[in-house]
């Protein structure tokens, strides 16, 4: 490969990386990608031929196409609300950048055109970075940085070679044989560059840039939120987490396995954390077909300087479970947390909480958000819950701040068989308190009904149809049935929609939560302890979620998810909170290492003391009073450390000495070259031949018309400028030539006498 081919290949690879990054980010489709790849191949084939576009034609084509792209942006970029309009605007921008790159690639290119192409590719990679949050972008970015550095090096070398051509002098053209002329004609000037050094140079520069950039990335202060975040309606189509939810919404959500979030739990193996549910919204009014909120008011919280939101209190810090959420772009403002959340921390502009305890923030349909939640996951003791008897009056079942009866509301015209079934189940279990009554209904629904995602229950009264005819449904029907059955017996309830804990990934130490993990359950109010307690009447088939199949493929997928979570945590969602956590973690590790070193030194000191005491006891005439062991230990440590230091210094001095001898040897060879050449000059001066100041060594040797002088000069060039030592035979030839010249001087002197 010639230098020019290397330059063109690296340049087109830079362009290809820009387009590939957009393709992987979803900024361009497969058809457009294949078309641009064909243009790249065509541009490579046409380079240097007469079929390339002229600069003027390229400019005319660009000017004529600009109105088309304006229409593309104006008509499609402003359609849709929020996220849709943003995506169409990005699509128009991608079309424009690809078109400009294509025109520049197909035309005759100057240095300015190449620079324009590089800028366009950089803009494409920058655009892809805003669209792609996958770790696959890291691989493309690495290739792009390497190829860009290689291209910049080649570009500058190419520019320098063009502006500083190799000069042809008499020195290089004198006495060239036909063979030498043919060899020089075949040799391309670009081949004089050692091409294999250029990729190594670019790779070394890339490593240096990464080494300098990583610390800057991790210590640079973060903004409170993503400055490039888009607002507006999302495209994910989430249902079940609004103020009004129709029976069947959660079931439709469960039929999709799309990723929703990843959750990392501190002490995830603790017993109280194994069955956590991620609480979303709570609803209190049911009309027979829909659940809704009876009140719309919210309380807004503003974070502190550390992005900390205080939402409640707890009896002790040991009761708290810390959860870190990595939420995918979804079209709901709901924040999912474990029940009884007391604090939240994250780069959020605000946190709002409604009357039912649901948390919300700004919409984020185009970006991931990350936050940390602290929940009191210790359940109220069972004996305390059993203190709530069934014969408490209906008014006493309500919280003091709640409207009377809103947690006991049942649909108008509720089938009386629902209440009768509830009384029968409770009486058969012998329940005399609210806790046992709730457990009785929960156990009845789990054991007597079947879980299915098929929407079988329907008609004008889907709840009655589910309980007395179909006897099968998904989690929404089970939670609705339990809530209404308990309300018919004067027990306050509400329905909660959220997600199950998800599938645990050992490689990432996190739970992967998908849409298929969407869930609905019941919270029952206990007035004596003023607490809401979760009950889940869904059978086991609906509570276990979609377990992943085993095998190597599953394990590889888990490792890929772990890598993606690492990328999200420390790159995409890296904020002030994560920065603070990283510093705390590093400080803890340094403290741990220092403690380990201190313990090792202490153990070494103890072993040395025991060893010295043994030596002192076995040595005749050496008493403990003559040389105390505690005073001797520091001396021994100093001696050992000094010996190690002297050994290291000695080795380094030996290394430098060897390097010095090598350099001295090379210098001696050059000095020897100068010595034998100066010896020749001195001998020729004796014959009246003095080298002029403007004469090169070769010109002077040719002017003497002496083969011996020419032979010595060529040897001088080999050693002086070629950094090649003379072989023994060459040294012998030089010595013979010098003696011949000196003998000629002696003969001339004898003749003059």
C-alpha positions as CSV (number, residue, x, y, z in Angstrom):
1,X,0.0,0.0,0.0
2,X,1.3,3.4,-0.9
3,X,1.2,6.4,1.3
4,X,-1.6,8.0,-0.8
5,X,-3.7,4.8,-0.5
6,X,-3.2,4.8,3.2
7,X,-4.3,8.4,3.5
8,X,-7.4,7.7,1.4
9,X,-8.3,4.5,3.3
10,X,-8.0,6.2,6.7
11,X,-10.0,9.2,5.5
12,X,-12.9,7.0,4.1
13,X,-12.8,4.9,7.3
14,X,-13.4,8.1,9.3
15,X,-16.4,8.9,7.1
16,X,-17.7,5.3,7.4
17,X,-17.4,5.4,11.2
18,X,-19.6,8.5,11.3
19,X,-22.2,6.9,9.2
20,X,-22.0,3.6,11.1
21,X,-22.4,5.3,14.4
22,X,-25.6,6.9,13.1
23,X,-26.9,3.6,11.9
24,X,-26.3,1.8,15.2
25,X,-27.9,4.8,17.0
26,X,-31.1,4.4,14.9
27,X,-30.5,7.7,13.1
28,X,-30.6,6.1,9.6
29,X,-32.3,3.1,8.2
30,X,-30.8,0.0,6.4
31,X,-31.6,1.2,2.9
32,X,-30.0,4.6,3.4
33,X,-26.9,2.9,5.0
34,X,-26.5,0.6,2.0
35,X,-26.8,3.5,-0.4
36,X,-24.1,5.5,1.5
37,X,-21.8,2.4,1.5
38,X,-22.2,2.2,-2.3
39,X,-21.3,5.9,-2.6
40,X,-18.1,5.2,-0.5
41,X,-17.1,2.4,-2.8
42,X,-17.8,4.5,-5.9
43,X,-15.8,7.4,-4.5
44,X,-12.8,5.1,-3.9
45,X,-13.0,3.7,-7.5
46,X,-13.3,7.2,-9.1
47,X,-10.5,8.8,-7.1
48,X,-8.0,10.3,-9.5
49,X,-10.0,9.7,-12.6
50,X,-11.7,12.1,-15.0
51,X,-15.2,10.9,-13.8
52,X,-14.9,12.9,-10.5
53,X,-17.1,15.9,-10.1
54,X,-15.4,19.3,-10.4
55,X,-15.5,21.6,-7.5
56,X,-17.9,24.0,-9.3
57,X,-20.3,21.2,-10.1
58,X,-20.2,20.0,-6.5
59,X,-21.0,23.5,-5.3
60,X,-24.0,23.8,-7.7
61,X,-25.4,20.4,-6.6
62,X,-25.2,21.4,-2.9
63,X,-26.9,24.7,-3.5
64,X,-29.7,23.1,-5.6
65,X,-30.3,20.5,-2.9
66,X,-30.5,22.9,0.1
67,X,-34.2,23.8,-0.5
68,X,-35.1,20.1,-0.5
69,X,-33.5,19.6,2.9
70,X,-35.2,22.7,4.2
71,X,-38.6,21.3,3.1
72,X,-37.6,17.9,4.7
73,X,-36.9,19.7,8.0
74,X,-39.9,22.1,7.9
75,X,-42.6,19.6,6.9
76,X,-41.4,16.6,8.9
77,X,-39.3,18.1,11.6
78,X,-42.1,20.1,13.0
79,X,-44.8,17.3,12.8
80,X,-45.7,15.5,15.9
81,X,-45.5,16.6,19.5
82,X,-42.3,16.6,21.5
83,X,-40.3,13.5,20.9
84,X,-41.8,12.8,17.4
85,X,-40.9,16.2,16.2
86,X,-37.4,15.9,17.6
87,X,-36.8,12.6,15.9
88,X,-38.0,13.9,12.5
89,X,-35.7,16.9,13.0
90,X,-32.8,14.7,13.7
91,X,-33.6,12.6,10.6
92,X,-33.6,15.7,8.4
93,X,-30.2,16.6,9.9
94,X,-28.8,13.1,9.2
95,X,-30.0,13.3,5.6
96,X,-28.2,16.7,5.1
97,X,-24.9,15.5,6.6
98,X,-24.9,12.3,4.5
99,X,-25.7,14.2,1.3
100,X,-22.9,16.8,1.9
101,X,-20.4,14.0,2.6
102,X,-21.4,12.1,-0.6
103,X,-21.0,15.2,-2.8
104,X,-17.6,16.0,-1.3
105,X,-16.4,12.3,-1.7
106,X,-17.4,12.2,-5.3
107,X,-15.7,15.5,-6.4
108,X,-12.1,16.4,-6.9
109,X,-10.8,17.2,-3.4
110,X,-8.5,19.8,-2.1
111,X,-7.2,20.0,1.5
112,X,-10.1,22.2,2.3
113,X,-12.6,19.6,1.0
114,X,-10.9,16.9,3.1
115,X,-11.2,19.1,6.2
116,X,-14.9,19.6,5.5
117,X,-15.4,15.9,5.2
118,X,-13.7,15.3,8.6
119,X,-15.8,18.0,10.3
120,X,-19.0,16.4,8.9
121,X,-18.0,13.0,10.2
122,X,-17.2,14.5,13.6
123,X,-20.7,16.1,13.7
124,X,-22.3,12.7,12.8
125,X,-20.5,10.9,15.7
126,X,-21.5,13.7,18.0
127,X,-25.1,13.4,16.9
128,X,-25.0,9.6,17.3
129,X,-23.7,10.1,20.9
130,X,-26.9,11.9,21.8
131,X,-29.0,9.1,20.2
132,X,-27.1,6.0,21.3
133,X,-26.7,5.0,25.0
134,X,-25.4,1.5,24.2
135,X,-21.9,0.4,25.0
136,X,-21.6,-0.5,21.3
137,X,-21.0,3.2,20.7
138,X,-17.7,2.9,22.7
139,X,-16.3,0.4,20.1
140,X,-17.3,2.7,17.2
141,X,-15.8,5.7,19.0
142,X,-12.5,3.9,19.6
143,X,-12.2,3.0,15.9
144,X,-13.2,6.6,14.9
145,X,-10.6,8.2,17.2
146,X,-7.8,5.9,16.0
147,X,-8.7,6.5,12.3
148,X,-9.0,10.2,12.9
149,X,-5.6,10.4,14.5
150,X,-4.0,8.3,11.7
151,X,-5.7,10.5,9.1
152,X,-4.5,13.7,10.7
153,X,-0.9,12.4,10.7
154,X,-1.2,11.4,7.1
155,X,-2.8,14.6,6.1
156,X,0.0,16.7,7.7
157,X,2.7,14.5,6.1
158,X,1.0,14.7,2.8
159,X,0.7,18.5,3.0
160,X,4.4,18.9,4.1
161,X,5.6,16.6,1.3
162,X,3.7,18.6,-1.3
163,X,5.0,22.0,-0.1
164,X,8.6,20.7,0.5
165,X,9.5,18.5,-2.5
166,X,12.8,16.6,-2.5
167,X,15.5,18.8,-4.2
168,X,17.5,17.3,-7.0
169,X,21.2,18.3,-6.9
170,X,24.3,17.4,-8.8
171,X,25.2,15.3,-5.8
172,X,22.2,13.0,-6.5
173,X,22.4,13.0,-10.3
174,X,26.2,12.6,-10.9
175,X,27.4,9.4,-12.4
176,X,24.1,7.5,-12.1
177,X,24.3,4.2,-14.0
178,X,21.3,3.0,-16.1
179,X,20.5,0.4,-13.4
180,X,20.3,3.0,-10.7
181,X,18.1,5.2,-12.8
182,X,15.7,2.4,-13.5
183,X,15.5,1.6,-9.8
184,X,14.8,5.2,-8.9
185,X,12.2,5.5,-11.5
186,X,10.3,2.5,-10.1
187,X,10.5,3.7,-6.6
188,X,7.5,5.9,-5.6
189,X,8.4,8.9,-3.5
190,X,5.6,8.0,-1.1
191,X,7.2,4.7,-0.4
192,X,10.1,6.4,1.4
193,X,7.8,6.9,4.4
194,X,7.8,3.9,6.7
195,X,4.1,3.3,6.6
196,X,4.0,0.7,9.4
197,X,5.1,3.3,11.9
198,X,2.1,5.6,11.2
199,X,-0.7,3.3,12.7
200,X,1.6,2.7,15.7
201,X,2.0,6.4,16.1
202,X,-1.8,6.9,15.9
203,X,-2.4,4.1,18.4
204,X,0.1,5.6,20.8
205,X,-1.6,9.0,20.5
206,X,-5.0,7.5,21.2
207,X,-3.7,5.8,24.4
208,X,-2.2,9.1,25.5
209,X,-5.5,10.9,24.8
210,X,-7.5,8.3,26.7
211,X,-5.1,8.4,29.7
212,X,-5.4,12.2,29.8
213,X,-9.2,12.3,29.2
214,X,-10.4,9.7,31.6
215,X,-9.3,11.6,34.8
216,X,-10.8,14.8,33.4
217,X,-14.0,13.0,32.6
218,X,-14.4,11.6,36.1
219,X,-13.5,14.8,38.0
220,X,-15.2,17.4,35.9
221,X,-18.3,18.9,37.8
222,X,-21.6,17.6,36.5
223,X,-24.7,19.6,35.6
224,X,-27.8,18.9,37.7
225,X,-29.6,17.4,34.7
226,X,-29.1,16.5,31.1
227,X,-28.8,19.8,29.1
228,X,-29.7,18.0,25.9
229,X,-32.8,16.3,27.3
230,X,-35.9,16.4,25.1
231,X,-39.4,16.9,26.5
232,X,-42.7,15.9,25.1
233,X,-44.6,12.7,24.4
234,X,-42.7,9.5,24.2
235,X,-43.2,6.7,21.7
236,X,-43.0,3.7,24.1
237,X,-46.8,3.5,24.6
238,X,-46.8,2.9,28.3
239,X,-50.2,2.3,30.0
240,X,-51.2,1.5,33.6
241,X,-49.4,4.4,35.3
242,X,-51.7,7.3,34.7
243,X,-54.6,8.8,36.9
244,X,-57.1,6.4,35.2
245,X,-56.4,2.8,34.4
246,X,-58.8,0.5,32.6
247,X,-58.9,-3.2,33.4
248,X,-56.7,-5.0,30.9
249,X,-54.0,-2.2,30.5
250,X,-51.5,-4.0,32.7
251,X,-52.2,-7.3,30.9
252,X,-51.4,-5.7,27.6
253,X,-48.2,-4.3,29.0
254,X,-47.2,-7.8,30.3
255,X,-47.2,-9.2,26.7
256,X,-44.1,-7.1,25.8
257,X,-40.6,-8.0,27.0
258,X,-39.1,-4.6,26.4
259,X,-36.6,-3.4,29.0
260,X,-38.0,-0.8,31.5
261,X,-35.3,-0.4,34.1
262,X,-32.4,-2.0,36.0
263,X,-32.4,-1.9,39.8
264,X,-29.4,-2.5,42.1
265,X,-30.2,-3.2,45.7
266,X,-27.7,-2.9,48.6
267,X,-27.8,-6.2,50.5
268,X,-30.0,-7.8,47.9
269,X,-29.8,-11.2,49.6
270,X,-31.4,-10.0,52.8
271,X,-34.6,-11.8,53.6
272,X,-36.7,-8.6,53.6
273,X,-35.4,-7.6,50.1
274,X,-36.1,-10.8,48.2
275,X,-39.8,-10.2,47.4
276,X,-39.7,-6.4,46.8
277,X,-42.2,-4.8,44.5
278,X,-41.5,-1.6,42.6
279,X,-44.4,0.7,43.5
280,X,-45.8,3.0,40.8
281,X,-49.2,4.5,41.2
282,X,-52.0,3.8,43.7
283,X,-55.7,4.1,42.8
284,X,-58.7,4.3,45.1
285,X,-61.9,4.6,43.0
286,X,-63.4,1.8,40.9
287,X,-66.4,2.2,38.7
288,X,-66.7,-1.4,37.5
289,X,-64.4,-0.9,34.5
290,X,-61.7,1.6,35.5
291,X,-59.6,2.5,38.5
292,X,-58.9,6.2,39.1
293,X,-57.7,8.7,41.6
294,X,-60.3,10.6,43.5
295,X,-57.9,13.5,44.3
296,X,-55.4,15.1,42.0
297,X,-53.3,17.2,44.4
298,X,-49.6,16.7,44.8
299,X,-46.9,17.9,47.1
300,X,-43.8,19.1,45.4
301,X,-40.3,18.6,46.9
302,X,-37.1,20.5,45.9
303,X,-33.8,18.8,46.3
304,X,-30.9,20.1,48.4
305,X,-27.5,20.9,47.0
306,X,-26.7,17.2,47.0
307,X,-29.9,16.4,45.1
308,X,-31.4,14.9,48.2
309,X,-35.2,14.8,48.6
310,X,-36.5,14.2,52.2
311,X,-39.9,12.5,51.9
312,X,-40.4,10.9,55.4
313,X,-38.7,9.5,58.5
314,X,-37.8,6.1,59.8
315,X,-37.2,4.6,63.2
316,X,-33.6,3.6,62.4
317,X,-31.2,3.6,59.5
318,X,-30.8,-0.2,59.8
319,X,-34.4,-0.5,58.5
320,X,-33.6,1.2,55.2
321,X,-33.0,-0.5,51.9
322,X,-31.1,1.4,49.3
323,X,-32.1,1.0,45.7
324,X,-30.4,2.5,42.6
325,X,-32.7,2.8,39.6
326,X,-31.6,3.1,36.0
327,X,-34.8,3.9,34.2
328,X,-35.0,3.6,30.4
329,X,-36.7,6.4,28.3
330,X,-40.4,5.9,28.9
331,X,-43.5,8.1,28.5
332,X,-44.5,8.3,32.1
333,X,-43.2,10.7,34.8
334,X,-43.7,8.0,37.6
335,X,-40.7,7.2,39.8
336,X,-40.7,3.5,40.8
337,X,-39.6,2.7,44.4
338,X,-39.9,0.1,47.0
339,X,-42.9,0.7,49.4
340,X,-42.6,3.2,52.3
341,X,-39.9,5.4,50.7
342,X,-38.4,8.0,53.0
343,X,-35.8,9.7,50.8
344,X,-34.8,10.1,47.2
345,X,-31.5,11.2,45.7
346,X,-30.9,12.0,42.0
347,X,-30.4,14.7,39.4
348,X,-34.1,15.5,39.2
349,X,-35.5,19.0,39.0
350,X,-38.3,18.1,41.5
351,X,-40.2,15.2,43.0
352,X,-44.0,15.4,43.4
353,X,-46.0,13.0,45.7
354,X,-49.7,12.6,45.4
355,X,-52.2,11.7,48.2
356,X,-51.6,7.9,47.5
357,X,-47.8,8.1,47.9
358,X,-47.0,7.9,44.2
359,X,-43.8,9.8,43.1
360,X,-43.4,11.7,39.9
361,X,-40.9,14.0,38.2
362,X,-40.5,15.5,34.8
363,X,-41.2,13.5,31.7
364,X,-38.3,11.7,30.1
365,X,-39.3,10.0,26.9
366,X,-36.0,10.6,25.2
367,X,-33.4,9.9,27.9
368,X,-32.5,7.6,30.8
369,X,-32.8,8.8,34.3
370,X,-31.0,7.5,37.4
371,X,-31.9,8.0,41.1
372,X,-31.4,6.3,44.4
373,X,-34.3,5.5,46.7
374,X,-34.2,4.7,50.5
375,X,-37.2,2.7,51.7
376,X,-38.2,1.3,55.1
377,X,-38.7,-2.3,54.1
378,X,-39.2,-3.7,57.6
379,X,-42.8,-4.9,57.8
380,X,-45.1,-4.1,60.7
381,X,-45.1,-7.1,63.1
382,X,-48.0,-9.5,62.6
383,X,-49.2,-9.3,66.2
384,X,-49.6,-5.6,65.8
385,X,-51.6,-5.9,62.6
386,X,-53.8,-8.5,64.2
387,X,-54.9,-5.9,66.8
388,X,-57.2,-4.5,64.2
389,X,-60.5,-6.3,64.8
390,X,-63.2,-6.8,62.2
391,X,-65.9,-5.1,64.3
392,X,-64.3,-1.6,64.1
393,X,-66.8,0.9,62.8
394,X,-66.4,2.1,59.2
395,X,-65.5,5.6,60.2
396,X,-62.6,4.4,62.3
397,X,-61.1,2.6,59.3
398,X,-60.1,5.9,57.6
399,X,-56.9,7.9,58.1
400,X,-57.6,11.2,59.9
401,X,-56.5,13.2,56.8
402,X,-58.5,11.2,54.3
403,X,-62.0,11.8,53.0
404,X,-64.5,9.5,54.7
405,X,-65.2,6.4,52.7
406,X,-63.0,6.8,49.7
407,X,-61.1,3.6,50.5
408,X,-64.4,1.8,51.0
409,X,-66.1,2.9,47.7
410,X,-67.5,0.1,45.6
411,X,-69.1,0.3,42.2
412,X,-72.8,1.2,41.9
413,X,-74.9,-1.9,41.4
414,X,-72.2,-4.2,42.7
415,X,-73.3,-7.8,42.4
416,X,-74.3,-9.0,46.0
417,X,-72.6,-12.3,45.3
418,X,-69.2,-10.5,45.7
419,X,-69.9,-9.5,49.3
420,X,-71.4,-12.9,50.0
421,X,-68.3,-14.7,48.7
422,X,-66.0,-12.4,50.8
423,X,-68.0,-13.2,54.0
424,X,-68.0,-16.9,53.2
425,X,-64.2,-17.0,52.6
426,X,-63.5,-15.0,55.8
427,X,-65.8,-17.1,57.9
428,X,-64.5,-20.4,56.6
429,X,-61.0,-19.3,57.6
430,X,-62.2,-18.3,61.1
431,X,-60.7,-14.8,60.7
432,X,-61.5,-12.4,63.6
433,X,-59.2,-9.5,62.6
434,X,-58.4,-7.5,59.5
435,X,-55.0,-9.1,58.9
436,X,-56.4,-12.7,58.9
437,X,-59.4,-11.6,56.8
438,X,-57.1,-10.1,54.2
439,X,-54.9,-13.2,54.2
440,X,-58.0,-15.4,53.8
441,X,-59.2,-13.6,50.7
442,X,-55.6,-13.5,49.3
443,X,-55.2,-17.3,49.8
444,X,-58.6,-18.0,48.3
445,X,-57.8,-16.1,45.1
446,X,-54.4,-17.7,44.8
447,X,-55.7,-21.2,45.2
448,X,-59.1,-21.2,43.5
449,X,-58.4,-19.2,40.4
450,X,-56.0,-19.5,37.4
451,X,-53.5,-17.0,36.0
452,X,-53.6,-16.2,32.3
453,X,-52.8,-13.2,30.1
454,X,-55.9,-14.0,27.9
455,X,-58.6,-11.3,28.2
456,X,-61.5,-13.7,28.9
457,X,-63.5,-11.7,31.5
458,X,-65.6,-9.0,30.0
459,X,-69.2,-7.9,29.5
460,X,-70.9,-5.1,31.5
461,X,-69.4,-6.4,34.8
462,X,-65.9,-7.8,34.2
463,X,-65.3,-8.3,37.9
464,X,-68.3,-10.6,38.4
465,X,-67.5,-12.4,35.2
466,X,-64.0,-13.1,36.5
467,X,-65.1,-14.3,39.9
468,X,-68.1,-16.5,39.0
469,X,-67.7,-17.6,35.3
470,X,-64.2,-17.3,33.8
471,X,-62.2,-17.8,37.1
472,X,-59.0,-16.9,35.2
473,X,-57.3,-13.7,34.5
474,X,-54.1,-11.6,35.0
475,X,-53.0,-9.7,38.0
476,X,-55.3,-6.7,37.5
477,X,-58.4,-8.9,38.0
478,X,-56.9,-10.6,41.1
479,X,-56.0,-7.3,42.7
480,X,-59.4,-5.7,41.8
481,X,-61.3,-8.7,43.2
482,X,-59.4,-8.7,46.5
483,X,-59.8,-4.9,46.9
484,X,-63.5,-4.9,46.3
485,X,-64.2,-8.1,48.3
486,X,-62.4,-6.5,51.4
487,X,-64.2,-3.2,50.9
488,X,-67.5,-5.0,50.9
489,X,-66.6,-6.1,54.5
490,X,-65.6,-2.7,55.6
491,X,-61.8,-3.0,55.2
492,X,-60.1,-0.1,53.5
493,X,-58.0,-1.0,50.4
494,X,-56.4,0.5,47.3
495,X,-54.9,-1.0,44.2
496,X,-51.3,-0.4,43.3
497,X,-49.7,-0.7,39.8
498,X,-46.0,-1.2,39.4
499,X,-43.5,-3.9,38.7
500,X,-42.3,-7.1,40.2
501,X,-38.7,-7.3,41.3
502,X,-37.5,-8.7,38.0
503,X,-34.8,-11.1,37.0
504,X,-31.6,-11.1,39.0
505,X,-28.3,-10.8,37.0
506,X,-25.4,-12.1,39.0
507,X,-22.8,-10.6,36.6
508,X,-24.3,-7.1,37.1
509,X,-25.5,-7.6,40.7
510,X,-28.8,-6.0,39.6
511,X,-32.4,-6.8,38.7
512,X,-33.5,-6.5,35.1
513,X,-37.1,-5.3,35.0
514,X,-39.1,-5.6,31.7
515,X,-42.6,-4.7,30.7
516,X,-43.6,-8.4,31.2
517,X,-42.9,-7.8,34.9
518,X,-45.7,-5.2,35.2
519,X,-47.8,-6.1,38.1
520,X,-50.9,-5.0,40.2
521,X,-51.4,-5.8,43.9
522,X,-53.4,-4.5,46.9
523,X,-52.5,-2.4,49.9
524,X,-54.7,-2.8,53.0
525,X,-55.0,-0.1,55.6
526,X,-54.6,-1.0,59.4
527,X,-55.8,2.0,61.5
528,X,-54.3,0.8,64.8
529,X,-50.8,1.1,63.4
530,X,-51.7,3.7,60.8
531,X,-50.0,1.6,58.1
532,X,-50.6,0.3,54.6
533,X,-49.5,-3.3,54.1
534,X,-49.1,-5.0,50.7
535,X,-51.0,-8.2,49.7
536,X,-50.6,-10.0,46.4
537,X,-53.5,-12.3,45.5
538,X,-52.1,-13.3,42.1
539,X,-51.2,-17.0,41.8
540,X,-47.5,-18.0,41.6
541,X,-47.6,-18.3,37.8
542,X,-48.2,-14.5,37.6
543,X,-45.8,-13.6,40.4
544,X,-42.7,-15.5,39.2
545,X,-42.3,-13.4,36.0
546,X,-40.5,-14.7,32.9
547,X,-37.6,-16.8,34.0
548,X,-34.8,-16.8,31.5
549,X,-33.7,-20.1,30.0
550,X,-30.3,-21.4,31.0
551,X,-27.3,-22.0,28.9
552,X,-24.3,-20.3,27.5
553,X,-26.4,-17.8,25.5
554,X,-28.2,-16.6,28.6
555,X,-24.9,-16.2,30.4
556,X,-23.5,-14.1,27.6
557,X,-26.6,-12.0,27.6
558,X,-26.1,-11.4,31.3
559,X,-22.5,-10.3,30.7
560,X,-23.7,-8.0,27.9
561,X,-26.3,-6.5,30.3
562,X,-23.6,-6.0,33.0
563,X,-21.4,-4.2,30.5
564,X,-24.3,-2.0,29.4
565,X,-25.2,-1.2,33.0
566,X,-21.5,-0.3,33.7
567,X,-21.6,2.0,30.6
568,X,-24.8,3.6,31.8
569,X,-23.7,4.1,35.4
570,X,-20.2,5.5,34.8
571,X,-20.7,7.2,31.4
572,X,-24.2,8.0,30.3
573,X,-25.8,8.6,33.7
574,X,-22.6,9.7,35.4
575,X,-23.6,12.8,37.5
576,X,-22.7,14.5,40.8
577,X,-24.3,11.8,42.8
578,X,-22.3,9.0,41.1
579,X,-19.2,11.2,41.2
580,X,-19.6,11.5,45.0
581,X,-20.2,7.8,45.3
582,X,-17.0,7.0,43.3
583,X,-14.9,9.3,45.4
584,X,-16.3,7.7,48.6
585,X,-15.6,4.3,47.2
586,X,-12.0,5.2,46.3
587,X,-11.4,6.7,49.7
588,X,-12.7,3.6,51.3
589,X,-10.5,1.4,49.2
590,X,-7.4,3.5,50.0
591,X,-8.2,3.4,53.7
592,X,-8.6,-0.4,53.4
593,X,-5.3,-0.8,51.6
594,X,-3.5,1.4,54.2
595,X,-5.0,-0.7,57.0
596,X,-3.8,-3.8,55.2
597,X,-0.3,-2.4,54.8
598,X,-0.2,-1.3,58.4
599,X,-1.3,-4.8,59.6
600,X,1.3,-6.4,57.4
601,X,4.0,-4.2,58.9
602,X,2.8,-4.9,62.4
603,X,2.9,-8.7,61.7
604,X,6.4,-8.4,60.2
605,X,7.5,-6.5,63.3
606,X,6.1,-9.1,65.5
607,X,7.7,-11.9,63.6
608,X,11.1,-10.1,63.6
609,X,10.8,-9.6,67.4
610,X,10.1,-13.2,68.0
611,X,13.0,-14.2,65.7
612,X,15.4,-11.8,67.4
613,X,14.4,-13.0,70.8
614,X,15.1,-16.6,69.8
615,X,18.5,-15.5,68.4
616,X,19.3,-13.6,71.6
617,X,18.4,-16.5,73.8
618,X,20.6,-19.0,71.8
619,X,23.7,-16.7,71.5
620,X,26.2,-17.1,74.3
621,X,27.3,-14.0,76.0
622,X,24.6,-11.8,74.4
623,X,22.2,-10.7,77.1
624,X,18.9,-8.9,76.7
625,X,20.4,-6.0,78.5
626,X,23.3,-5.6,76.0
627,X,21.1,-5.1,73.0
628,X,17.3,-4.7,73.6
629,X,15.1,-6.2,71.0
630,X,12.7,-3.2,70.7
631,X,15.7,-1.0,69.9
632,X,17.1,-3.5,67.4
633,X,13.9,-3.9,65.3
634,X,14.1,-0.4,63.8
635,X,17.7,-1.0,63.0
636,X,16.9,-4.2,61.3
637,X,14.1,-2.6,59.3
638,X,16.4,0.3,58.2
639,X,19.1,-2.2,57.2
640,X,16.7,-4.3,55.1
641,X,15.1,-1.2,53.4
642,X,18.6,0.3,52.7
643,X,19.7,-3.0,51.2
644,X,16.7,-3.1,48.9
645,X,17.2,0.5,47.9
646,X,20.9,-0.1,47.2
647,X,20.0,-3.1,45.1
648,X,17.5,-1.2,43.0
649,X,19.9,1.8,42.6
650,X,22.7,-0.6,41.6
651,X,20.6,-2.3,39.0
652,X,19.4,1.0,37.6
653,X,23.0,2.3,37.5
654,X,24.1,-0.8,35.7
655,X,21.3,-0.2,33.2
656,X,22.3,3.4,32.6
657,X,26.0,2.3,32.4
658,X,25.1,-0.2,29.6
659,X,23.1,2.5,27.8
660,X,26.0,4.8,28.2
661,X,28.4,2.3,26.8
662,X,26.1,1.8,23.9
663,X,25.9,5.5,23.2
664,X,29.6,5.9,23.7
665,X,30.2,3.1,21.2
666,X,27.9,4.7,18.7
667,X,29.7,8.1,19.3
668,X,33.1,6.4,19.0
669,X,32.1,4.9,15.6
670,X,31.0,8.4,14.4
671,X,34.2,9.9,15.8
672,X,36.2,7.1,14.0
673,X,34.4,8.0,10.8
674,X,35.3,11.7,11.2
675,X,38.9,10.7,12.1
676,X,39.6,8.7,8.9
677,X,37.9,11.3,6.7
678,X,39.9,14.1,8.3
679,X,43.1,12.0,7.9
680,X,42.3,11.8,4.2
681,X,41.7,15.6,4.0
682,X,45.0,16.2,5.7
683,X,46.8,13.9,3.3
684,X,45.2,15.6,0.3
685,X,46.1,19.0,1.6
686,X,49.7,17.8,1.4
687,X,49.2,17.5,-2.3
688,X,47.6,20.9,-2.6
689,X,44.0,19.7,-2.7
690,X,41.9,21.7,-0.2
691,X,38.1,21.2,0.2
692,X,36.2,24.4,-0.4
693,X,33.6,25.5,2.1
694,X,30.7,25.2,-0.4
695,X,31.8,21.7,-1.6
696,X,30.0,18.6,-0.4
697,X,32.2,15.6,0.5
698,X,31.2,13.8,-2.7
699,X,31.8,16.8,-4.9
700,X,35.3,17.2,-3.4
701,X,36.1,13.5,-3.9
702,X,34.9,13.6,-7.6
703,X,37.0,16.8,-8.1
704,X,40.2,15.0,-6.9
705,X,39.7,12.4,-9.7
706,X,41.2,9.8,-7.2
707,X,39.3,6.5,-6.8
708,X,40.8,6.1,-3.3
709,X,39.3,9.4,-2.2
710,X,35.9,8.5,-3.7
711,X,36.0,5.1,-1.8
712,X,36.9,6.7,1.5
713,X,34.1,9.4,1.0
714,X,31.5,6.7,0.4
715,X,32.6,4.8,3.6
716,X,32.4,8.2,5.4
717,X,28.8,8.7,4.2
718,X,27.8,5.2,5.3
719,X,29.0,5.7,8.9
720,X,28.3,9.4,9.3
721,X,24.8,9.6,7.8
722,X,23.7,6.0,7.5
723,X,24.5,5.0,11.1
724,X,26.0,1.8,9.8
725,X,29.4,0.7,11.2
726,X,32.1,-0.5,8.8
727,X,32.7,-4.2,8.4
728,X,36.2,-5.5,8.9
729,X,36.8,-5.8,5.2
730,X,35.5,-2.2,4.6
731,X,37.8,-0.9,7.4
732,X,40.7,-2.7,5.7
733,X,39.9,-1.2,2.3
734,X,39.7,2.3,3.9
735,X,43.0,1.8,5.6
736,X,44.6,0.7,2.3
737,X,43.2,3.7,0.5
738,X,44.5,6.1,3.1
739,X,48.0,4.6,3.0
740,X,48.0,4.8,-0.7
741,X,47.2,8.5,-0.6
742,X,49.8,9.1,2.1
743,X,52.4,7.1,0.1
744,X,51.6,9.3,-2.9
745,X,52.4,12.3,-0.7
746,X,55.7,10.8,0.4
747,X,56.7,10.1,-3.3
748,X,55.9,13.7,-4.3
749,X,58.0,15.0,-1.4
750,X,61.0,12.8,-2.4
751,X,60.7,14.0,-6.0
752,X,60.8,17.7,-5.0
753,X,63.9,17.0,-2.9
